[in-house]
Amino acid sequence: MIENYTLLYAQGDDAQRDDCLSYLKGLFKNVFEANSGKKAWEVFKEHKPKILILDTNLSEMNGLELAQKIRALDKTCKIVILTKDTNVEELLVAIKLNLTEYIIKPINAEDLGIIIRRAVDELKEDDNKVNLLELANNFYWDKKLDKLYKNTKEIKLTKKETELLKLLTSRLNSTVSTEEIMSFIYDDAVCNTSKFRTLLYRLKLKINFELIESIYAIGYRLKVKNKK
């Protein structure tokens, strides 16, 4: 059951819509439906589904017109177009919409499921790109999970080490003073410099001294990947 992403299915034919909905609701926790282009547009604006299956034969606004409006607002959602026939004019419009798939009906549930799972995989890849902060020397910081990776291997961090890196990653390309760091990660009324230096040294050992840069008499900053 897919819970992280929602799906909208817009189909003007009641029988086809009902048949497909029973299958889709077995895959997704949250599935929205619409029987017209106008209704689908209202559902999209309210719920912002990330996967859309749109039939071209919709009343009030056809599937391609709807896809154009949606794409103008959302460049990352995954759109699948269903059509019973095709023509050059439709194809020229579809090419510009960065569709996940353009399908000539009929399509069976198994093939549709393969396309939907590909759309889910693409969304996951997109999410990873957004959440992962690329640092120097093949280090990555996951902003969502607050985890540090060297290539694909996670580096285990203590709570204080995590707090230190959260602060430094929030201030990339700038130096954070020692006083500010200590105030951020320690609750003590009087900051203990020795405690902080021990924490910093142990963290540097974990990352082989490749990531945190000391700026003399000022503070610390993270090394970032050089942009070519």
Secondary structure in CASP SS format (residue, H / E / C, confidence):
PFRMAT SS
TARGET T0000
AUTHOR 0000-0000-0000
METHOD secondary structure of the structure
MODEL  1
M C 1.00
I E 1.00
E C 1.00
N C 1.00
Y C 1.00
T C 1.00
L E 1.00
L E 1.00
Y E 1.00
A E 1.00
Q C 1.00
G C 1.00
D C 1.00
D H 1.00
A H 1.00
Q H 1.00
R H 1.00
D H 1.00
D H 1.00
C H 1.00
L H 1.00
S H 1.00
Y H 1.00
L H 1.00
K H 1.00
G H 1.00
L H 1.00
F E 1.00
K C 1.00
N C 1.00
V E 1.00
F E 1.00
E E 1.00
A E 1.00
N C 1.00
S C 1.00
G H 1.00
K H 1.00
K H 1.00
A H 1.00
W H 1.00
E H 1.00
V H 1.00
F H 1.00
K H 1.00
E H 1.00
H H 1.00
K C 1.00
P C 1.00
K C 1.00
I E 1.00
L E 1.00
I E 1.00
L E 1.00
D E 1.00
T C 1.00
N C 1.00
L C 1.00
S C 1.00
E C 1.00
M C 1.00
N C 1.00
G H 1.00
L H 1.00
E H 1.00
L H 1.00
A H 1.00
Q H 1.00
K H 1.00
I H 1.00
R H 1.00
A H 1.00
L H 1.00
D C 1.00
K C 1.00
T C 1.00
C C 1.00
K E 1.00
I E 1.00
V E 1.00
I E 1.00
L E 1.00
T E 1.00
K C 1.00
D C 1.00
T C 1.00
N C 1.00
V H 1.00
E H 1.00
E H 1.00
L H 1.00
L H 1.00
V H 1.00
A H 1.00
I H 1.00
K C 1.00
L C 1.00
N C 1.00
L C 1.00
T C 1.00
E E 1.00
Y E 1.00
I E 1.00
I E 1.00
K C 1.00
P C 1.00
I C 1.00
N C 1.00
A H 1.00
E H 1.00
D H 1.00
L H 1.00
G H 1.00
I H 1.00
I H 1.00
I H 1.00
R H 1.00
R H 1.00
A H 1.00
V H 1.00
D H 1.00
E H 1.00
L H 1.00
K H 1.00
E H 1.00
D H 1.00
D H 1.00
N H 1.00
K H 1.00
V H 1.00
N H 1.00
L E 1.00
L E 1.00
E E 1.00
L E 1.00
A H 1.00
N H 1.00
N H 1.00
F E 1.00
Y E 1.00
W E 1.00
D E 1.00
K C 1.00
K C 1.00
L C 1.00
D C 1.00
K E 1.00
L E 1.00
Y E 1.00
K E 1.00
N C 1.00
T C 1.00
K E 1.00
E E 1.00
I E 1.00
K C 1.00
L C 1.00
T C 1.00
K H 1.00
K H 1.00
E H 1.00
T H 1.00
E H 1.00
L H 1.00
L H 1.00
K H 1.00
L H 1.00
L H 1.00
T H 1.00
S C 1.00
R C 1.00
L C 1.00
N C 1.00
S C 1.00
T C 1.00
V E 1.00
S E 1.00
T H 1.00
E H 1.00
E H 1.00
I H 1.00
M H 1.00
S H 1.00
F H 1.00
I H 1.00
Y C 1.00
D C 1.00
D C 1.00
A C 1.00
V C 1.00
C C 1.00
N C 1.00
T H 1.00
S H 1.00
K H 1.00
F H 1.00
R H 1.00
T H 1.00
L H 1.00
L H 1.00
Y H 1.00
R H 1.00
L H 1.00
K H 1.00
L H 1.00
K H 1.00
I C 1.00
N C 1.00
F C 1.00
E C 1.00
L C 1.00
I E 1.00
E E 1.00
S E 1.00
I E 1.00
Y C 1.00
A C 1.00
I C 1.00
G E 1.00
Y E 1.00
R E 1.00
L E 1.00
K C 1.00
V E 1.00
K C 1.00
N C 1.00
K C 1.00
K C 1.00
END
